[in-house]
Amino acid sequence: MSPARVVLALALAVASAGGGFLAFNALRDNPSVSENTLPMLPEFALPDVEGVIRQSSEWDGRPRIINFWATWCPPCRREIPLLITLQAGHSASFQVIGIAVDDMAAVQAYAADTGFNYPILVGQQDAVDLGNRVLPDWIGLPFTAFVDASGQVTRVHMGELHAKEATEYIREIL
């Protein structure tokens, strides 16, 4: 390989690495999406941990926090106590709904020991498809959609949700 091609290849590698680093930091430092292009919450029907099909229309007219998670996901498991606390303190104001992208048996076993105070719906491909309608091309769990009473998704937070962020985003849906 000629010296000019080596320099060009090295320059492209450095530029690619730098671009990837900048993109990673932008996502890490601002892990939420809030744009006018966010969708209305699509209608859905998924079984809860007892096998009862729950329709999204059950919560029409209420602000909602919809958390996509899985039992095998450590950040998902870490944020569940916060979601339980939010639901306990604000049950009259909004509804937390968990959407487990997981196997029913695994979710049932996890739920038995967790003390959820909000509905947990379960799906594998159906939950993935719903997730793609809320946040197209999502690449990891957890992510949480904040939905106002009209059904408009106002923000999607990617990654583990923390109390400070949740408080800010809840103000947007109330």
Secondary structure, DSSP 8 states (H G I E B T S, - for coil): --HHHHHHHHHHHHHHHHHHHHHHHHHHH--EE--TT--B----EEEBTTS-EEEGGGGTTS-EEEEEE-TT-HHHHHHHHHHHHHHHHHTTT-EEEEEEES-HHHHHHHHHTT---S-EEEESHHHHHHHHHHSTT--SS-EEEEE-TTSBEEEEEES---HHHHHHHHHHH-
